[in-house]
C-alpha cells in the first residue's frame, strides 16, 4: 500500500520545496520511491486534513492540536539531526 507523505511550510512554497527535493533523493536512495506519494502544501490548508496523510513533515510551527502527528522537518534544512528525522519518516512509512 502506498503511503501519503505531506511536506508543509508556512507558504507551501519555499522551505517545503527544499525539503521535498531532499526527501525525493532520500526516498530514491532508500528504494522507497514506489511506496510513497508526496504532497506539498501550507500548514493553514492542511490543519483540518492532517489525518488524510500517513506521514506529515513541517518546516514551520504547527497548531498544538496537530503537533503530535507532525514530524519537525527543520533538521532536513539545517542538516543537524537529519538522520533522526529520516529514521522517523522511514519507520512511519514502513508501519
C-alpha positions as CSV (number, residue, x, y, z in Angstrom):
1,X,0.0,0.0,0.0
2,X,1.3,3.4,-1.0
3,X,1.8,5.9,1.9
4,X,0.9,9.5,1.6
5,X,3.6,11.9,2.8
6,X,2.8,15.6,3.2
7,X,5.5,18.2,3.3
8,X,4.3,21.6,4.5
9,X,5.7,25.0,5.4
10,X,4.2,28.4,6.1
11,X,3.5,29.3,2.5
12,X,3.7,25.9,0.8
13,X,6.5,27.2,-1.5
14,X,10.0,27.9,-0.1
15,X,11.2,25.6,2.6
16,X,8.8,22.8,1.8
17,X,10.3,22.8,-1.8
18,X,13.8,22.4,-0.4
19,X,12.7,19.5,1.9
20,X,10.6,17.9,-0.9
21,X,13.8,17.7,-3.0
22,X,15.8,16.2,-0.2
23,X,13.0,13.7,0.5
24,X,12.8,12.6,-3.2
25,X,16.5,12.0,-3.2
26,X,16.4,10.1,0.1
27,X,13.4,8.0,-0.9
28,X,15.2,7.0,-4.1
29,X,18.4,6.1,-2.2
30,X,16.3,4.0,0.3
31,X,14.4,2.3,-2.5
32,X,11.1,3.7,-1.1
33,X,10.1,5.9,-4.0
34,X,7.4,3.4,-5.2
35,X,6.0,3.2,-1.6
36,X,5.3,6.9,-1.1
37,X,3.2,9.6,-2.8
38,X,4.5,13.0,-2.0
39,X,2.3,16.1,-1.4
40,X,3.2,19.7,-0.7
41,X,1.2,22.4,0.9
42,X,1.0,25.1,3.5
43,X,0.0,24.5,7.1
44,X,-3.1,26.6,7.0
45,X,-4.6,24.5,4.3
46,X,-3.8,21.1,5.9
47,X,-4.7,21.6,9.6
48,X,-8.1,20.1,9.1
49,X,-6.9,17.3,6.8
50,X,-3.9,16.1,8.7
51,X,-5.4,12.6,9.2
52,X,-5.5,12.2,5.4
53,X,-1.8,11.5,5.4
54,X,0.4,8.7,6.8
55,X,3.4,10.9,7.3
56,X,3.5,14.7,7.8
57,X,6.7,16.8,7.8
58,X,6.6,20.5,8.6
59,X,9.3,23.2,8.5
60,X,7.3,25.6,10.4
61,X,5.3,25.7,13.7
62,X,2.0,23.9,13.7
63,X,-1.0,24.3,15.9
64,X,-0.9,22.4,19.2
65,X,-3.9,20.3,18.1
66,X,-1.8,18.5,15.4
67,X,1.6,18.7,16.9
68,X,1.8,15.1,17.9
69,X,1.0,14.0,14.3
70,X,3.8,16.1,12.6
71,X,7.5,15.5,12.2
72,X,9.7,18.6,12.6
73,X,11.4,18.9,9.3
74,X,13.8,21.8,10.2
75,X,16.7,19.4,10.6
76,X,16.4,18.5,7.0
77,X,17.1,22.1,6.2
78,X,20.0,22.6,8.6
79,X,21.4,19.1,8.4
80,X,21.7,18.9,12.2
81,X,19.7,15.9,13.4
82,X,18.6,15.0,9.9
83,X,19.3,11.3,10.4
84,X,16.8,11.1,13.2
85,X,14.2,12.7,11.1
86,X,14.8,10.3,8.2
87,X,14.7,7.4,10.7
88,X,11.3,8.6,11.9
89,X,10.0,9.0,8.4
90,X,11.2,5.6,7.4
91,X,9.6,4.0,10.5
92,X,6.3,5.7,9.7
93,X,6.4,4.6,6.0
94,X,7.1,1.0,7.0
95,X,4.2,0.8,9.5
